[in-house]
Structure formats: C-alpha cells, structure tokens
Amino acid sequence: MPNRPTIYVTRRIPEVGLLQVRRVCEVWLWEGELPPPKGVILQEVADCDGLLCLLTDPIDAEVIGAGKRLRVISQFAVGVDNIDLAAATARGIPVGHTPGVLTEATADLAFALLTAAARRLPEGIEKVRAGKWRTWEPLGLLGAAVWEATVGIVGLGRIGTAVARRARGFGMRVLYYDRTRKPDLEAELGLEYVEMDDLLARADFVTLHCPLTPQTHHLIGEEALRRMKPKAVLVNTARGPVVETNALVQALKEGWIAAAALDVTDPEPLPPDHPLLELPNCIVVPHIGSATVAARDRMAVMAAENLLAGLRGERLPYCANPEVYGGG
C-alpha cells in the first residue's frame, strides 16, 4: 500500500510485536544472527519512517542524521545508552524504550547468579561432567552462606528494589547506595542506606543495578575492589562498563574478592580467550537478564506500541526523551 510507513527492524524480535507493526507498516527486517553493521543501518534508515533497534546497535548522531524521514526510534530494551538522545531530541524524534517489564526477570537472574557464585555451582557441575565426583567430601567445594549474609545493592531503582525483596526472603541484611535516599523503602523493607565506601567494606555480596552514565563508568575499579572483603562476591546485571574489566581480572586472580558473577561484560561479548573465562571463580552468562518468554513478549509489545504511536504523531507511551514534547 502506497501510504504504509516503512520501518527498519535491526533484529528479529518476538512475533507478537512484529505482527502489530506488520499490520500497518512495510517492515524491512535484518535476518542475521549478529547485529547489522553500522553501514547497513545507515543505508536502510535513509528511507525509513521508523526504526526499531536493540542495545547492540550504535544509533549515534550520524545514523539519526541519515534518517531524513525518520519520525520515531523504538528501542527493544530499557537502557538507551547506545542512542544519542540529544541528537534525536534536536531532530524532534521521540525515542521509546521498555521500562519496568524487565524488573522481575532481571532480579531473578541477579539472585540466581549471587547464589550460584556463593555455592560454586558451575565448578560442581563441571566436576560431575568431568567424571571427578568420586564420593561425598566434607571439605569439597565449600562456598559462602547466603542465609543471613549482608548484601550491598548499588542502585535502588526498580530492579534493585526487587532484589532487595528477594534478599529479605533469605534473611539477609540489606545495605544500599543510591543517588537518592529512599526512606519509604527503608521502612518497608528494613533497608540501611550507606555511602558507597561503607557498602563495599561491609557487604558479603555486592550487586550492581545502576544505569551506565559518565558517573558510573568504571565505578567498580581497582580502588572499589580493594575495599571489598576478600570473601565477597560481585554480581553485575547492570551494564558491563560499570566494572573495570582488567581490575576485576586482577582482583579475582589475586584474591581481593572471592568471586564474580556477570550477565554483562566489557567488552560484550567477551572473546573466547578472555582471561575472565579462564577463572574458576568467575561466572559469565550471555546477557540474559530479561530472557524469559513473558518478559521478551511484553518488551516486543511495548516496542511496537511506541513505534506505532510515534508514526501516528502521538506521544509515546514509554518515552526516553520526553523533553522532545516541550513540556517534559
């Protein structure tokens, strides 16, 4: 149909979202397993009215400038640090994202990683598969107790709060650091607000749930890692660059901390020969925080809703740059 808007989708997403878009749009879909090269995005966006993209796509000022007809950008993710929001806003292009829907799935994974690292589950699984499980061992694979331990949560947004609720179910003492103190949550969940240095020094488990900003880039570097307990475990389900990778490798090798469990890394993905992947006290999974059927389906629907609203000239229901509308 001549009046149907044209949309470029940078990777296949759950069909429940694609169907919504296909009903009213001409959809150009990148079918590759890996993200499209930037050159392809530049070429395709030149003739598109809308863009549905992922965190793996560099949607910078050059890409936004190439989209002469571009009316809306819809991100299949909560974070938008891959998108130049200032450039989009300057062009009057609203940017959609998918907040809230990932909360419980990501909190589940964060706590699963915490427990797996504490109880050394990957080492146990590998021992069984390698045929090295010969008998019950009184000193075999001794790990850290989770029950009534102290957890430090860095960033008490939706996901950090959901992790705090899970931690309370394990009888844990919950410390938190956030740019904004949350007295209501402190009272409701029995949380203790502390400064960052105090959290690092006292926590048995440090779990990261802050956004990636210039202030949080390499927040956990050598100085922070040396402040942690030698028996402490670091969990990162936020963004890879919040942790300084080389410092983490050194910390794990030299025993500054006991273990790390990562859903996100820097770089991402890690090359197969990366030092982190050779360490028995480091768990790495491939950025699966939101990888439940329910969460990904809801993300697809939200991404479609944002995209279609933008094409109709309506306010996006989940907008990452509300200033584009003038009143915020």
Secondary structure, DSSP 8 states (H G I E B T S, - for coil): -TT--EEEESS---HHHHHHHHTTSEEEE---SS---HHHHHHHHTT-SEEEE-TTS-B-HHHHHH-TT--EEEESSS--TTB-HHHHHHTT--EE---STTHHHHHHHHHHHHHHHHTTHHHHHHHHHTT---S--TTTT-----TT-EEEEE--SHHHHHHHHHHHHTT-EEEEE-SS--HHHHHHHT-EE--HHHHHHH-SEEEE-----TTTTT-BSHHHHHHS-TT-EEEE-S-GGGB-HHHHHHHHHHTSSSEEEESS-SSSS--TT-GGGG-TTEEE--S-TT-SHHHHHHHHHHHHHHHHHHHTT---SSBS-GGGGS--
